[in-house]
């Protein structure tokens, strides 16, 4: 960004500590009056060097580390990591553990979207709205906790399976929670559809068109809100998504309002997927008997090779590019996070909008600095 | 368009540039490209073969071969094939043309690859550090011969 300012221009630094930010990053905005003329994102305030750390840890030790990339998507991060190791080693998880993975990952998607909605609502000025999705999300976290033993960083997936089976009473509890989520979603939708002020601030604001979104490399709900049905679960099915019936939720408007609608539709779709998975789940073991790497194998040597494995994160396309040299530690891991291109696309997206809309637009993209920094 | 067709189209168009092109699976192909021609190859991929979505740009430090491989992971919105395109660079002076004119979102990926591996991207619009502090620039932390973080912190404390 050009730091020379004209007579009627000024530069505002938003962050690195700002209430309306999902983590520390700096957004430098150049304003002309109230209108954004130029902007720039600065990262690096919580760079953790996870790619380097993974090179010095054995594969099993890597699982808790990848949880910490972004706690909202811990299970999909684990899936991307564990799945790429499985592809390198040629392990196939058992069918039952694949279903359990689908269930926990979809739960993780629901809670991520709920928190994203809460944050976003507070960004557009409805601060007390933050508490309502959090209350509902806590029930989803209870489901995750009774399965994995932890609320946010689970370390639940293992190579070729999962750590534990679903607990007793999960199905009944899930049914109860999903009814609450559905009720809450209807209430919020009703509020959004009827509130004039909310609509004024969201409809037609921060519009992305399909071509621009593709050019910017944005994926996930912001891309699907422009009408592009790009979803790794459909395009490149992993686990048992092929056997499950679900649709890719899209909208056509591409504005803030549409992005939130896509997220709500995805919450419903995720609940539908979980219900199906609970019905279809076959009995059986969590690990294959002949698997060389059981859940109690701290050191395992992976055959040399390279793999790029992608999964659909709550926020878009999550991929791990992993290179193994035949030792017990990965030679190189590249984490392709979904938020990175989303945050990169922020400056062109907010060019020409009012300053008050900047946080709303940024919030609707559901960014997570922790993941962009890794 | 399937994996075989893409490889055929790519090798007929650039016979001297593309080498080691092979099908890894139904949806994954990999190839090596000459570093000088990377922009032409990417342009062809984007315009003719529907590879419209750049997933990532990264690098691998091949310290035994004294080389750095720059890796482009390119996907598509129209077909499920992902291409892993690599370019070999000498380790002591890695330099390659920037592909930002073709893929807009390569900007940050190239900046990150630059600060972590020391790969110079020529004609990049704004090549400076993205996630690292200024003091660490020039250490190239993701290279295999990086001395490690504790040394740096000790140095910084003194």
Interface residues (C-beta under 8 A of the other chain):
Chain A: X43 X44 X47 X49 X51 X52 X214 X215 X216 X217 X219 X228 X230 X235 X236 X306 X308 X310 X317 X319 X321 X323 X331 X332 X334 X336 X340 X341 X344 X345 X373 X374
Chain B: X27 X28 X30 X52 X53 X54 X55 X56 X58 X60 X61 X71 X73 X75 X77 X80 X82 X84 X103 X104 X105 X107 X108 X129 X130 X131 X132 X133 X141 X142 X149
